[in-house]
Amino acid sequence: MNLDPDLEKLLSNLPFFIYRHLKNHTNKEKLIEIVLDLGRRPEARFNTSTEYVSQKVISWQDIDYITKRISKFNEENRGGIERTLHRISCIRNRQFLINGLTCRVGRAIFGTISSIRDLLESKKSILILGKPGVGKTTIIREIARVLSDEMDKRVIIIDTANEIGGDSDVPHSGIGRARRMQVPKIDLQHKVMLEAIENHMPEVIVIDEIGTELEALAARTIAEKGVQLVGTTHGNRLENLIKNPSLSDLIGGLQHVTISDEEAKRRGTQKTIIERKSYPAFQLAIEVNSLFYWTIYENVEYSVDLILRDNSYITQIRTIKKNEKLVINYNKLQKEFITTHSKFLNKEMISIHKNWFLVDQFKSNKSFKLKTTTIIIYPYSLSKNLIREILLKFGDKIIFTMHIKQANIIIGLKKYLRQNLRLKNLANQQNIPIYVINQRSIFQIIKLLGFFVS
């Protein structure tokens, strides 16, 4: 990876006592931001540490010195330095006077997306997730350059805060041949997104920090017109996006659906469930854990469906080692069912045994013996509260599965099991015994399971 040497342009606009300390600092290339607050010592924040720059405290004159040498602050209290990617944000007092500055270092890091170049060539829309400061803007800047320069695409960047292309009418060279549309006000970003597709015929639109419902709706409109999207949004994981009502439209939106009694009993859920409403605007999702460790969701539609159904799902982990070697692993993630004690089984597991018994008949049946130490239960018409109690009692000795073929016993209410001939036939085919209880009683179930777990 190559670093764009723009740091000197930021340091030269700072008071001399700060500039002198940071110019020859051994950790200068890892500098993230410089914090200047009135009446306090200036701080330099690096990747792994924070240190004071000087014993001298910041005065009004120091803040005034910096603000006169940079561009004017906009309505979002952000400014910059001409032809650079650095961002200076201000804090104001009640009289709207500036009494604090955050000088964020902006860098164009070339080669940072080498690990996902194959995903760009797939022509799918890509959503990048990550907490603030993890490097999402740096990544999409490099994506814009690669798509425009190396893949010869017509790329337009929607640059709301001038973080992608820099604080100037002439964009920074880090975006390559991509064109940049500036947004006068942050609440107009969704309109500029639609204007880009209507007026300039892009093949790819790059958007930083999709954060409102209107912007999510605009992204969906763009995706439905056949334009490839590359966007970022805040959120550590895909689950965070699902739980965010303003942004859930990016991954297809959510809706409440009423299912039949039979289906609700089979799933062990209530009759009203949450499902994905439509196709997602982004087909690929990337969680940026760091610049060298990324989690890839290769099929957002499928992953979201599995998360909503509390099933396990596969993610791809891409790691760049110190020798710049790319390592790709696959990880099976499991959404917790009720408590941390619960488990889910994979589809390859086989079940055993036959017949079905009442709880009171179990003692007299000597032929039934489990061949495994862990009990795998398919719960039929049992409430989640009841399952929680069972898990708290038996812990890892009990596993609940939502797939009948994985179970070695079935437990359910007598009045419901008698009506389900299909379940009985399937249990007989798979040689799985069925145990019935007369009422939703934790005592009866614990009594039954006590014969197995002892």
N, C-alpha and C positions, 0 to 999 in steps of 0.2 A: 504494500500500500504506500502511496505517495501523499505527503501532506502539502497543501497549498500554503506557501509562506506569507500569510497576510497578517500574522500576529503583530508584526512591527508597526503596522498602521494603527492598531488599537493602542498599543503601549505608548506611542509617540503623542497621543492625545490626552494622556494622563499627567498629573502633576509630576515634577521631576523626581521627587523623593520616592514615588511609587515606581516610576519608569526605571530608575537606577537599580532598584532592588530586583525587578523582574526581568530586566534585559539579559542578565547573565545567569539566571536561575537554572539550576541543573535539571529541574522538572518542568521546564517551560513548555515543552510540547504536550504535556498532560494537563495544562491549565484549562479549566472549564469556565470560570467566571471570576470577576473581581467585584467585591461588594464594598460600597462606600456609603456610610451613614453619618450624618452630621453628629459631631461630638464623640464619635467612636473611632477606634483604630481601623484602618483599611484591612480587609481580609482577602486572601487569594485562595480560591477553592480549586483543588486538583482532583483527579480521579479517585484517589484513595485517602486524601487528607485535606485539612484546612489549616492555614497558618496566617499569622499577622504579617503584614508587609512592612510596617514601620511602628515606632513608638509614638509618632506624632498622630494626633487625632484630626479628623476631617473637619474643615472649617467651611463657612459660606463661600469664601474665596476659592477654595478647591473645587467645590461643586460648580460654581459659576465659571471657572476656568474650563471645565470639561464641556459644559452645556453650550458654550459659545463656539466650540471647535467642531461640533457635530451637527447633524441635521435637526430640524425642529421636531419636537415630539408631536405625535398625532393624537387623536382622541382616545386611543388605547394606551397612551403614555409610553409609546415606543419610538425610539429614534435609531439612527445608524450612522455609519461612516461611508462616504461616497465610494462606490466600486468595491465594497467589501461585504462579507457575510456577517460581520459582527452586529450584535443587537444591544442597544443601551436602553434600559427601561428605568423609569423614574418613579419615586414615591413622593407624594405631595402631602402637605399639611392642610389644615382646615382653611387656610387662606390661599390654597392652591400654589404655594411656593414649594419648590423642589427641595427636599431635605434628605434624599437618599437616591443612590444610583446602583443599578445592577448591570455590569458590563459583561455580557455573555459572549464568549469567544465562538465565532463561526468558522468552520473549516470545510473545505471541499476535500474529501478523502477519496482518492481515485483507487478503484479496485476493491472497494468494500462489498460490492454485490457479486463478486465472482462466484460465491457459493450458491447463488440462486439464478444464475444466468439462464439455465435451462427453463426455469419457470417463466421468465420473460418471453422466451421463444415460443411458449405454449399459446400466447396471445389471449390468455385468460385475464380477467380483472383481478387485481391483487389488493387486499386490504392488509395494512401493516398495523399491528397492535403493540403497545408498550407503554410503560410508565414515562412521565416527563423526564427528559434529560438522557434517555437511553440511546438516542441517535436516530430517531425516525426521520427527521428532516434531512439529515445528512444522507440517509439511505435513498430517499425518494429523489433527492437532487442528483445523485449518481445514477439512479434508474432513468431519470429524464435524459441525462447525457448519453447513456448507453443506447437507449431507444432511438434518440434523434441522430446521433453521430454514427454509431456502429450498426444499427439495424435500419437506418434510413426511414424512420417513421415521422409522420407529421405530429409533433408533440406540442401541446399547449399546457402551460403551468398556470394554475389559479393561485396567485401569490398574495394571500391576504395581508400578512404582516411583513412582507418583503424578506422573509427568512430564507426562502429557497433561492431567489435570484439576487438578493442584496438590495441595499437601500440606495437605489439610483435608477434613473430612467434607462440607463444602459445596463442590462443584466450582467451578472458575474459570469466569467468564462466557465465556471463549474457546471453550468447547465447545458453546455455544448450549443447545438443549433436549435434547441427547443425555444419556442416563443413563450413570452411571459405576459400574462394579463394581471395588472395590479387591481386591487380591490380598495375603493376609497373608504368604505366603512365595513366593519366586520359583519354587520347584520345584512349586508348586501351580497355576501359571498355566494349564496344560492342563485341569485339573479345573474351574476357574472359567469357562473358555471353553465347556465342555460344559454347565455349570450355567446359563449365560446363555441358551443356546438352549432348554434344557428348561423353564426356569421363567418366562422373561420375554417370549417371542414377539417377538424382534427381526426387523426386515427387513434390518438391516445390523449387522455386528459389526466393531469396530475394534480391532486388536491391535498393540501396539508391541513390537518386538524379538522376533520368533519365533526362538528360538535352539537348541531341542532337538528330538530326534526325536519325543518325546511331543507337543510343541506342534505340530509339523508334521502329525502324525497327527490331532490334534484339529481342525486347520484343514481337513484333507481331509474329516473327518466332517461338519463344519459346512457345507462347500461342497456335499456330496452331499445335504444336507437342503434345498437351495434357498435358503439365506441368502447374501446378498452379503457378501463379505469385503473388508476393507481392512486390509492388514498391512504391516509393515516388517521388514526383516532386514538384517544386515550383509553386504556384498559389493559390490565395485565394478561387476561386470558379471554378466550372466546366466550366463556360463561358470563364474564362481566358485561359483555356486549348484549347477550341475550337478556340479562336482567335490567338493562338500560332502556326504558320505554321510548326515549327520544331517538335512539340509534338502532333499535332492533330491526328496523326496516332494511338496514344494510345487509342483514343476513336472512331476509325473507319475511320479517315481521311475525307477530304471534297472534293467535286467536284462540278463544275458548270454544271447545267442541264438546257436545254431549254424545256419549257413546251408549250402546245398549247395556242392559243389565248383565247379559252373558259376557260381553267383552270386558266390562268393568271387573267382574269376578275373575276372569281369566288373568287380567293384568294385576289384580290386587290393588286397584285404585278407585277413586270416586268416579261417578258418572261424567262429571265435567272435568276435562283435561285440557292442557295447553298444547297446541300443535303449531307447526310452522304454517304461515298463511299463504306464502307464494314463493317463487324462485328468488334466491338471494341476488343482490346487485353485484356481489363479488363472489367469484367461484373459488378463489384461493385466499387463505388467511395465513399471515405470518406473525408469530409472537416473537418480538425482539427482546430476548433476555439480556443480551449484551451484543456488542459488535461482532463477537466471535461465537455466539451460541444462539441459534434460532430454532423455533418450533414451527413446523409447517403442517397446516391442515390442507391436504390435497383436494378434498371435496367438502366445501363448506356446507352444502345442502345435506349431505349424508351425516356429517359430524353433528350438526345442529339437531337433526332428528334423533340421533342416538342419545345426545345429552338430555333432550326433553323427555325421553323415555327411560331415563336412568340406566342406560346400557353403557357398556364399555366401548371405547372408540380408539382408533389407531392414529397416532401422530408421528410425524417424521422429525427427527432431531438432526440438525446439521451443525457441526462444530468445526471451526478452523483452528488447527493446532499451531504451535509456535513456528513450525517449519512451513506454514501456509498450506499444509495438506488438509484437504476436506474429508471429514469423516461423517457418514450418514448412517444413522441408526433408526430403528422403529420402536416406538414405545406404546404399549397398550395401557391406556388410562381407564380407570374405573370410577364412576361417580358413586359416592356413598349412598347406600339405599336408605338406611335409617340412622345407624350409628357407625362409629369407626370399627365396630366389631363385625359388621356385615361384610359378605363377600359375594361376588358373582362368578359364575363358572363359564368357561369357554365352550364353544359348540362341540368340541371333540370328546367331551366327557360322556361316559356311558352309564346307564342306570341298570338296576337289577331288581329281582324278586317279583312276587305275584300275590293275587287274592286281595280281599279287603275285609277289614275287621272293625268291630266296635272297640272302643277303649277297654271296656269291661271284659271283652273276650280275649284280650291279648295274653293274659296270664296262662290261659289254657292252651295256647298255641305254642308248641315247643319246636315246631319245624322252622320257624323264621329266625334267621341269624344274619346280622349284618356282617359283610365281609370287609368293611372299612371302618375306621375309627371315627370318621367325621360323618354326621348325618346331613344328607342333602334333601331339603324339604321343598316341595311345591305347595305353597299355601293357596287354598281355594276358599274364597269368601271370608278370609281373616283380615281384620282391620290392621292398619299400620301401628296403632298403639299396642295391639296385642303382640305383633311381631317384635316391636321394640322391647317389650317386657321379656319375651323369650330370649332375645339376644343378650340382654343385660344379665339374665340368669345363667345362660350356658356359654356365652362368649364365642370363641373360635371353634368350639365343638359342634356348632350348628351353622349350616350354610343355607340360605334361602335362594332359590333360583326361580326365574319366571319362565323357564323352558322345561316342559314336562319330561322330555327325553333325558335331561340331565339329572333328574331327581332319583333318589332311591326310596322315598316314601311320599305320599300325598296326604295332607291333613286338611280337613274342611268341615263345615257344618253339615249335619245329617240331612236337614230338609232341602239344602241346595244340591248336595251330591246325588241324592236319589233322583233328582230331575234331570241330571246331566248324563245321558246315556253315552254321548260321544266321549266324555272324559273316561267313563268306565271302560269302554271298548279300547281306547288308546292305552289305558293303564294295563289292561290284560295283554295287549299286544307287546308292550314293553316289559311285562312282568314286574310291574310296580305295585306294591300294596297300598291300599287306601284305608286311612283311619279316620273315623268320623267322630265328632263330638256333638253333644245334644245342645249346647249353648256356647256362647263366646266366653268361655271360662279359662282363665290362665291356669287355674288349678288342674283342670282336666288335661291340658296340654303338657304341663310340667310333669304330671303323673305318668303320662304316656312316654315322654322323652326320657324320663328317669330310667326306664327299662333299657334304653339304648346307651345312654351316657352314664356310666357308673364305673 
